[in-house]
Amino acid sequence: MGGFSLWHILIFAIILLLLFGGNRFSAMMGDVAKGLKSFKQGMSEDDEAKRAAEQQRPPEQRQIPPQQQPIDITPRANDAETPPPPRDDSAR
């Protein structure tokens, strides 16, 4: 008495096929597929339009992503001359 069993789902699917018919059901699925395809096409056209608009901007207004530069961690001469701070053993 808890949930739906496999038989309940199969009977429900058969009733749906009888109500809508196989041809109408496949036509609905075809419409859904066409809608998804046009949505993806629209998204790609939108991306292309953004790229074209970015190319038409003057160079000083373009958004240039920051380049990844490695961090320089080599000690410099002025860093080597400063003595380390005194150790305070009482802070531990």
C-alpha positions in Angstrom: 0.0 0.0 0.0 3.0 2.3 0.0 3.9 3.5 -3.5 3.5 2.6 -7.1 4.7 -0.7 -8.3 6.0 -1.6 -11.7 2.5 -2.8 -12.7 0.9 0.5 -11.8 3.4 2.5 -13.9 3.0 0.1 -16.9 -0.8 0.4 -16.7 -0.6 4.2 -16.5 1.8 4.3 -19.5 -0.6 2.1 -21.6 -3.5 4.4 -20.7 -1.5 7.5 -21.7 -0.6 5.8 -25.1 -4.3 5.0 -25.7 -5.4 8.5 -24.9 -2.7 10.3 -26.9 -1.8 7.7 -29.4 1.6 6.7 -30.5 1.7 9.2 -33.4 0.7 12.2 -31.3 3.2 11.2 -28.5 6.1 10.9 -31.0 5.1 14.3 -32.5 5.2 15.9 -29.1 8.7 14.5 -28.5 9.8 15.7 -31.9 8.6 19.2 -31.0 10.5 19.1 -27.7 13.6 18.1 -29.6 13.2 20.9 -32.1 12.7 23.4 -29.2 15.9 22.2 -27.6 17.9 22.4 -30.8 16.6 26.0 -31.5 17.5 27.0 -27.9 21.0 25.7 -28.3 21.4 27.5 -31.7 20.1 30.7 -30.2 22.6 30.5 -27.3 25.5 29.9 -29.8 24.4 32.9 -31.9 24.2 35.0 -28.7 27.8 34.0 -27.9 28.9 34.9 -31.5 27.2 38.3 -31.2 29.0 39.1 -28.0 32.3 38.2 -29.5 31.6 40.3 -32.6 30.6 43.3 -30.4 33.8 42.9 -28.4 35.9 42.9 -31.6 34.2 46.2 -32.7 35.0 48.1 -29.5 38.0 50.4 -29.5 41.0 48.7 -27.9 41.0 50.9 -24.8 37.4 49.8 -24.0 38.0 46.1 -24.5 38.0 43.9 -21.4 41.3 42.0 -21.5 41.5 39.2 -19.0 44.5 39.5 -16.7 47.4 37.3 -17.8 48.6 34.7 -15.5 52.1 35.6 -14.5 54.2 33.4 -12.2 54.9 34.9 -8.8 58.5 35.9 -8.2 59.6 34.6 -4.8 63.3 35.1 -5.1 64.8 37.3 -2.3 65.8 40.8 -3.2 68.9 42.5 -2.0 67.1 44.8 0.4 65.2 41.8 1.9 68.5 40.0 2.7 70.0 43.1 4.5 67.2 43.4 7.1 67.7 41.3 10.1 65.0 38.9 11.2 62.8 40.2 14.1 63.8 39.1 17.6 62.3 35.9 18.9 60.0 36.2 21.9 60.0 32.9 23.6 57.5 34.1 26.2 54.7 34.4 23.6 54.5 30.7 23.2 
